[in-house]
Amino acid sequence: MRAKSLLLAGVLAVIGWTGVAGAPADDVIGAVPFGIHFTDPDDTLPDIAVAYDLGYTELVVANPHADPWLPGAGTLLWVPTAHVLPDAPRRGIVINLAEQRLYVFPPGKPAMTFPIGIGTEGAGIRTGQTRVRGKRPNPTWVPTASERQEMPELPASVPPGPDNPLGPLALDLEWTSIVIHGTNRPYGIGRRVSHGCFRLYNEDIRVLYALVPVGTPVTVVDQPAKLGWHDGDLYLEVHPTVAQADELEERGSITPDALPGLDERILKATGARAADVDWDAVRKSERERTGLPVRILFGTPATPPG
């Protein structure tokens, strides 16, 4: 597979960098709406996800036509390069469980986003507010009681190094035993594989670690559907629910279902412009859940007044 820098350069050359992260009244960051990648003969979606700094699940759901392990040479893939910001306070760190992504809002700097791995079913995943309690460079990993119960053969601790599951850096949260950290297993990013912690690629945790001081607020939400304005247009981005992500891992597909309250949210956001909403695009996005931002309302009315 070609080098990531060349891949990204090709994407931006094709679609143009149109994101205006941090701009007033702009709810979308990144290159809108998405990029493209043509596969090489030996490509796999897990490898492409790592190369593009994406999570496994978000790349798979964006490309339901592609075999994750044998996509074949010359297959066109959609690459998620734009993200609607979650409906949450734009300060500190915001984690959206449904899309398995972390957002950070450094004061005076553009917002950034990174893919993450999250906890498995039964790992005690929660939503709500917490804070960064401490920062640990070169952390030592000490298995929790639940991890030791599941795998009694685990060592008492693992020192810093390539075998350490925490990677090079860790951010401890005020929630007991919950840590934002790097990883020694990059193919777990964008999947439900942890025991409750949030893991990032090591390149990403290094960036995040430098941006957030102790005391940084952390907000965890679970929002499969996000609405946001960009350049006067309204975008809808729909991801699988956490349960559907599990279904995708087990069956390779998800069972479509409706999102309660989505139409009401759209009506509230568009007001008198509701008649101009592309409701067919809404239903398609709700059904397919590709995680790609879809424009459902143009900035200028579709039907001129009068």
C-alpha positions as CSV (number, residue, x, y, z in Angstrom):
1,M,0.0,0.0,0.0
2,R,1.2,3.5,-0.8
3,A,2.5,5.7,2.0
4,K,-0.1,7.5,4.1
5,S,1.3,11.0,3.3
6,L,0.8,10.3,-0.4
7,L,-2.6,8.9,0.1
8,L,-3.8,11.9,2.1
9,A,-2.2,14.3,-0.4
10,G,-4.2,12.5,-3.2
11,V,-7.4,12.8,-1.3
12,L,-7.1,16.5,-0.6
13,A,-6.1,17.1,-4.2
14,V,-9.3,15.3,-5.4
15,I,-11.8,17.0,-3.1
16,G,-10.1,20.1,-1.8
17,W,-9.7,21.1,1.9
18,T,-12.9,22.8,2.7
19,G,-13.2,22.3,6.5
20,V,-13.0,25.4,8.6
21,A,-12.4,24.0,12.0
22,G,-13.0,26.4,14.8
23,A,-14.9,28.9,12.6
24,P,-18.0,30.5,14.2
25,A,-21.3,28.6,13.4
26,D,-19.4,25.8,11.6
27,D,-20.2,22.3,12.9
28,V,-18.0,20.2,10.6
29,I,-14.3,19.7,10.7
30,G,-12.1,18.1,8.0
31,A,-12.4,17.7,4.2
32,V,-16.1,17.7,3.1
33,P,-17.7,15.4,2.4
34,F,-15.1,12.5,2.1
35,G,-12.0,11.3,0.3
36,I,-11.3,8.3,-2.0
37,H,-8.8,5.5,-2.2
38,F,-8.2,2.9,-4.9
39,T,-7.0,-0.4,-3.3
40,D,-3.7,-2.1,-4.2
41,P,-3.8,-5.9,-4.6
42,D,-2.5,-6.5,-1.1
43,D,-4.6,-3.9,0.7
44,T,-6.9,-4.8,3.6
45,L,-9.3,-2.5,5.3
46,P,-7.6,-2.8,8.7
47,D,-4.3,-1.7,7.0
48,I,-6.0,1.2,5.2
49,A,-7.6,2.3,8.5
50,V,-4.2,2.4,10.2
51,A,-2.7,4.3,7.2
52,Y,-5.4,6.9,7.2
53,D,-5.6,7.4,11.0
54,L,-9.1,5.9,10.9
55,G,-11.0,3.4,13.1
56,Y,-11.7,0.0,11.6
57,T,-15.5,0.1,12.0
58,E,-15.9,3.6,10.5
59,L,-14.0,2.5,7.4
60,V,-16.0,-0.8,7.1
61,V,-19.4,0.9,7.4
62,A,-18.4,3.6,4.9
63,N,-17.7,0.8,2.4
64,P,-20.2,-2.0,2.8
65,H,-19.5,-3.1,-0.8
66,A,-15.9,-4.1,0.0
67,D,-14.6,-7.3,1.6
68,P,-12.6,-6.1,4.6
69,W,-9.9,-8.7,4.1
70,L,-9.9,-9.1,0.3
71,P,-11.2,-5.9,-1.3
72,G,-9.2,-6.7,-4.5
73,A,-7.1,-4.4,-6.6
74,G,-8.7,-1.2,-7.9
75,T,-11.6,-1.1,-5.5
76,L,-12.9,2.4,-4.8
77,L,-13.2,3.1,-1.1
78,W,-14.8,6.1,0.5
79,V,-12.5,7.6,3.2
80,P,-14.1,9.4,6.0
81,T,-12.3,12.8,6.1
82,A,-15.0,15.0,7.6
83,H,-16.8,14.8,10.9
84,V,-19.9,16.6,12.3
85,L,-19.1,17.7,15.8
86,P,-21.1,16.0,18.5
87,D,-23.8,17.8,20.3
88,A,-21.8,18.6,23.4
89,P,-19.9,21.5,25.0
90,R,-17.0,22.4,22.8
91,R,-14.4,22.4,25.5
92,G,-11.7,19.9,26.6
93,I,-12.3,16.4,25.4
94,V,-15.5,15.0,23.9
95,I,-15.9,11.3,23.2
96,N,-18.7,9.9,21.1
97,L,-19.1,6.2,21.8
98,A,-21.3,5.5,18.8
99,E,-18.7,6.7,16.2
100,Q,-15.8,5.6,18.4
101,R,-14.1,9.0,18.1
102,L,-12.5,11.5,20.4
103,Y,-12.7,15.3,19.8
104,V,-10.4,17.8,21.5
105,F,-11.0,21.6,21.7
106,P,-7.8,23.3,22.6
107,P,-8.3,26.9,23.7
108,G,-7.5,29.2,20.8
109,K,-6.8,26.3,18.4
110,P,-8.8,24.4,15.8
111,A,-10.7,21.3,17.0
112,M,-9.2,18.0,16.3
113,T,-10.5,14.4,16.2
114,F,-8.9,11.0,16.6
115,P,-10.3,7.4,16.2
116,I,-10.5,5.4,19.4
117,G,-11.1,1.8,20.6
118,I,-13.7,1.5,23.4
119,G,-14.8,-1.0,25.9
120,T,-16.5,-4.3,25.1
121,E,-20.0,-5.2,26.2
122,G,-20.1,-5.5,29.9
123,A,-17.0,-3.3,30.4
124,G,-19.0,-0.7,32.3
125,I,-19.0,2.0,29.5
126,R,-20.6,5.1,30.8
127,T,-21.6,8.6,29.5
128,G,-21.4,11.8,31.4
129,Q,-18.8,14.3,32.7
130,T,-15.4,13.7,34.2
131,R,-11.9,15.2,34.1
132,V,-8.3,14.4,33.4
133,R,-6.9,13.5,36.9
134,G,-3.3,12.9,35.9
135,K,-0.8,12.4,33.1
136,R,1.7,9.5,32.9
137,P,4.6,9.3,30.5
138,N,5.9,5.8,29.9
139,P,3.1,4.2,32.1
140,T,3.4,0.8,33.7
141,W,0.3,-1.3,33.1
142,V,-1.2,-3.1,36.1
143,P,-4.1,-5.4,35.2
144,T,-7.4,-4.7,36.9
145,A,-9.2,-7.3,39.1
146,S,-11.7,-7.9,36.3
147,E,-8.9,-8.4,33.7
148,R,-7.1,-10.8,36.0
149,Q,-10.3,-12.7,36.7
150,E,-10.7,-13.1,32.9
151,M,-7.1,-14.0,32.3
152,P,-5.4,-15.3,35.4
153,E,-2.2,-15.8,33.5
154,L,-1.6,-12.1,33.2
155,P,1.6,-10.7,34.8
156,A,1.5,-8.6,37.9
157,S,2.5,-5.6,35.8
158,V,4.0,-4.7,32.4
159,P,6.8,-2.1,32.3
160,P,7.1,0.6,29.6
161,G,8.0,-0.8,26.2
162,P,6.6,-2.3,23.1
163,D,4.6,-4.9,25.0
164,N,2.8,-2.4,27.2
165,P,-1.0,-2.2,26.4
166,L,-1.0,1.5,27.5
167,G,1.4,2.6,24.8
168,P,3.8,5.5,25.5
169,L,1.4,7.9,27.3
170,A,-1.7,7.8,29.5
171,L,-4.3,10.3,30.7
172,D,-6.0,9.1,33.9
173,L,-9.6,10.2,34.4
174,E,-11.4,10.8,37.6
175,W,-13.6,7.8,36.8
176,T,-12.0,4.9,38.5
177,S,-9.7,2.7,36.3
178,I,-10.7,4.6,33.1
179,V,-7.7,5.8,31.1
180,I,-7.2,7.5,27.7
181,H,-4.0,5.9,26.4
182,G,-1.9,4.6,23.5
183,T,-1.8,1.0,22.5
184,N,0.5,-1.9,21.4
185,R,-2.4,-3.2,19.2
186,P,-3.2,-0.6,16.5
187,Y,-5.7,-2.9,14.8
188,G,-8.0,-2.5,17.8
189,I,-8.6,1.1,17.1
190,G,-12.2,1.6,16.0
191,R,-13.4,-1.6,17.7
192,R,-14.9,-2.6,21.0
193,V,-11.9,-4.4,22.5
194,S,-10.9,-2.7,25.7
195,H,-12.0,-3.3,29.3
196,G,-13.5,0.2,29.5
197,C,-10.5,2.5,28.7
198,F,-10.2,4.6,25.5
199,R,-7.2,3.7,23.4
200,L,-5.7,5.7,20.6
201,Y,-3.0,5.2,18.0
202,N,0.4,6.1,19.6
203,E,0.9,9.0,17.1
204,D,-2.5,10.4,18.2
205,I,-2.0,10.0,22.0
206,R,1.3,12.0,21.6
207,V,-0.6,14.9,20.1
208,L,-3.5,14.7,22.6
209,Y,-1.2,14.4,25.6
210,A,0.6,17.7,24.6
211,L,-2.7,19.5,24.2
212,V,-4.5,18.8,27.4
213,P,-3.4,19.7,30.9
214,V,-4.5,18.1,34.2
215,G,-8.1,19.2,35.0
216,T,-9.2,19.2,31.4
217,P,-13.0,18.4,31.3
218,V,-14.0,15.2,29.5
219,T,-17.5,14.6,28.2
220,V,-18.6,11.2,27.0
221,V,-21.8,11.0,24.8
222,D,-23.5,8.3,22.8
223,Q,-24.8,9.9,19.6
224,P,-25.3,7.7,16.5
225,A,-26.8,10.6,14.6
226,K,-25.2,14.1,14.4
227,L,-26.5,17.2,12.7
228,G,-24.4,20.2,11.8
229,W,-24.1,23.3,9.6
230,H,-21.2,23.9,7.2
231,D,-21.0,26.8,4.8
232,G,-24.7,27.4,5.3
233,D,-25.7,23.8,4.4
234,L,-27.1,21.2,6.9
235,Y,-25.3,17.8,7.1
236,L,-26.5,14.6,8.7
237,E,-24.0,12.0,9.8
238,V,-25.3,8.6,11.0
239,H,-23.3,5.8,12.6
240,P,-24.2,2.4,13.8
241,T,-25.3,2.2,17.4
242,V,-22.9,0.5,19.8
243,A,-25.1,-2.6,19.6
244,Q,-25.0,-2.5,15.8
245,A,-21.2,-2.2,15.9
246,D,-21.2,-5.5,17.9
247,E,-23.5,-7.0,15.2
248,L,-21.1,-5.9,12.5
249,E,-18.2,-7.7,14.2
250,E,-20.3,-10.9,14.6
251,R,-22.2,-11.0,11.3
252,G,-20.4,-8.5,9.0
253,S,-23.6,-6.5,8.6
254,I,-26.1,-4.5,10.6
255,T,-29.9,-4.7,10.9
256,P,-31.4,-1.3,9.8
257,D,-33.7,0.4,12.2
258,A,-35.1,3.9,12.8
259,L,-33.6,6.5,15.0
260,P,-36.1,7.8,17.5
261,G,-36.4,11.6,17.5
262,L,-34.3,12.2,14.4
263,D,-37.1,13.9,12.4
264,E,-38.0,16.1,15.3
265,R,-34.3,17.2,15.6
266,I,-34.2,18.0,11.9
267,L,-37.5,20.0,12.0
268,K,-36.2,22.0,15.0
269,A,-32.9,22.7,13.2
270,T,-34.5,23.8,9.9
271,G,-37.6,25.6,11.1
272,A,-39.4,27.2,8.2
273,R,-37.0,25.5,5.8
274,A,-38.3,22.0,6.7
275,A,-40.0,21.6,3.3
276,D,-36.6,22.0,1.6
277,V,-35.0,19.1,3.5
278,D,-34.0,16.1,1.3
279,W,-35.9,13.6,3.3
280,D,-35.0,10.8,0.9
281,A,-31.3,11.4,1.8
282,V,-32.3,11.4,5.5
283,R,-34.0,8.0,5.2
284,K,-31.1,6.6,3.2
285,S,-28.5,7.8,5.7
286,E,-30.6,6.5,8.6
287,R,-30.9,3.1,6.9
288,E,-27.3,2.7,5.7
289,R,-25.4,4.3,8.6
290,T,-22.2,4.8,6.6
291,G,-20.9,7.5,9.0
292,L,-20.3,9.9,6.1
293,P,-21.7,13.4,6.3
294,V,-24.7,13.8,4.0
295,R,-26.0,17.2,2.9
296,I,-29.7,17.2,3.6
297,L,-30.4,21.0,3.2
298,F,-28.7,23.5,0.9
299,G,-28.0,27.0,2.1
300,T,-30.2,28.5,-0.5
301,P,-33.9,27.5,-0.8
302,A,-34.5,24.7,-3.3
303,T,-37.7,26.4,-4.5
304,P,-37.5,30.2,-5.0
305,P,-40.2,32.1,-3.1
306,G,-43.1,33.6,-4.9
